[in-house]
Amino acid sequence: MLYQSLGAEDSNQLFVWFEFNEHPNYPEEIRDNTHFCKNESIEIDRLVIEGIQELKLPLAAYVK
């Protein structure tokens, strides 16, 4: 639902996308659709934990 709610264009903000010299670790432009940005990865983690708890998976016993 997160991707659908953002749409194709805005869902890019979830991933590591930087323009030239925008980030010191990426002096070249980067369009990485496989790795989440830090803040967005925290949101994805929250959604995964929520799903584990909703489905009452055995793993839920280890989630705080």
Rosetta blueprint (number, residue, H / E / L):
1 M L
2 L H
3 Y H
4 Q H
5 S H
6 L H
7 G H
8 A H
9 E H
10 D H
11 S H
12 N H
13 Q H
14 L H
15 F E
16 V E
17 W E
18 F E
19 E L
20 F L
21 N L
22 E L
23 H E
24 P L
25 N L
26 Y E
27 P L
28 E L
29 E L
30 I E
31 R E
32 D E
33 N E
34 T E
35 H E
36 F E
37 C L
38 K H
39 N H
40 E H
41 S H
42 I H
43 E H
44 I H
45 D H
46 R H
47 L H
48 V H
49 I H
50 E H
51 G H
52 I H
53 Q H
54 E H
55 L L
56 K L
57 L L
58 P H
59 L H
60 A H
61 A H
62 Y H
63 V L
64 K L
